[in-house]
Amino acid sequence: MSETHTSSDGAGQKQRRRWRPELGLAVIVLALGVFVVLGTLDVSAAASQLGIGPRFFPMLVGCSMIVIGLFYVADVLRGGSGDPEESEDVDVDAPADWRSVGLVSGIFLAFTAVLNVLGWIIAASLLFFGLSVVLGAEHKLRAAGVGVVLGIATYLLFVKGLGVSLPGGLLRGVI
């Protein structure tokens, strides 16, 4: 009889305690969505040949974040919570890999430092290559090739497809 009382008391405690880390994350997702949408409203540029301007994708992402944030807040307020990690290849007791976190952060900082000098294609190729190596790419030559292809493809997508200007850098006269 006392076990039943304890479990119902625990359930009542969950109902009374509405603020949890999940709710904090849900509110952050919602707020970031609103921030992206409001920031996108200031962007003014003509639509590209495809009819899609530079506001399309940020607005799509921002609105999606708002919808996801609203559903997430509703789920948490109804009592939903995240499940603990149960993947077979994840050791929850293992320490964080701060070396990789530092290297990835350093690569992004280096990318921002050299972007205007080297230009998008070269800087993005180095970014993609560096990230793949830090995150465990076994074939360095293949990673370099994929980095170059991604750098060129994203440049062409944004510059030619969406009409967004990206820094040309060292390749300014060539592209």
Secondary structure, DSSP 8 states (H G I E B T S, - for coil): -HHHHHHHHHHHHHHH----HHHHHHHHHHHHHHHHHHHHTT------TTS--TTHHHHHHHHHHHHHHHHHHHHHHTT--------TT--TTS---HHHHHHHHHHHHHHHHHHHHH-HHHHHHHHHHHHHHHTT-S-HHHHHHHHHHHHHHHHHIIIIIS------GGGTTT-
